[in-house]
Amino acid sequence: MDRKDQIPIPVNHAVKALTQEIVDALKFLSREGFIGCDLSPKSAQILESWAEIRKNPKAETLEDIQKDLGDCRRCKLCKSRTHIVFGEGNPSARLLFVGEGPGYDEDIQGKPFVGKAGQLLSKIIKAMNLTREQVYICNIIKCRPPQNRNPEPDEIKACLPFLKRQVSAVSPEFICALGSVAIRALLDQEIFISRVRGKFFEFKGIKVMPTYHPAYLLRNPNKKRDVWEDVQKIMKEMGLS
């Protein structure tokens, strides 16, 4: 049969689903430290846990993830932190806020967004006709970088799998990414918040709205109007306005 006579075979939903299943399985095995296929009890245990997660994608709870995180020593930030800042809020929230990383106050208290930037975030949430108890709040990294510097690539790489698992456990409809570090880590793209804010993106089927970080607003109060415009778009999609 000539090439021009060949009938293209469409990639149907079943093939796409199988491909995604393989990709998800490989990512999971990589995260668990799986380096080969053998008949050891460890291999069987990892494969069984994957099968269980696929049966019930929400089987892993935030408590499970926090327990797995433990007294994390996966990057150098463990040497200078006071507390790991895991996250807090509604474990079934429709809206999840993700920031960059803990600051001084968060490191001391072990809670996200409790300093001046956190107080401003609370005001933003209240203006959205929500409370902190109704949303979920976390960060890309769980430990404070020295002098509040930006997280380094190896630190993000060590922490990002836990953030992704938190997102899967909460399963929100919307994510508000606060600042460039957050949106770059989620989308795995070198982008600038000033260019993408106010536009919806997608992460694992979830609508993501990037906007300025509250700490940036403290230094640039003239940008508060931009953030209000951005969160109003979330409110409209959520039926809050």
Secondary structure by P-SEA (a helix, b strand, c coil): cccccbbbbcccaaaaaaaaaaaaaaaaaaaaccccccccaaaaaaaaaaaaaaaccccccaaaaaaaacccccccccccccccccccccccccbbbbcccccaaaaaaccccccaaaaaaaaaaaaaccccccbbbbccccccccccccccaaaaaacaaaaaaaaaaacccbbbbccaaaaaaaacccccccccccbbbbcccbbbbbbbcaaaaaacccaaaaaaaaaaaaaaaaccc
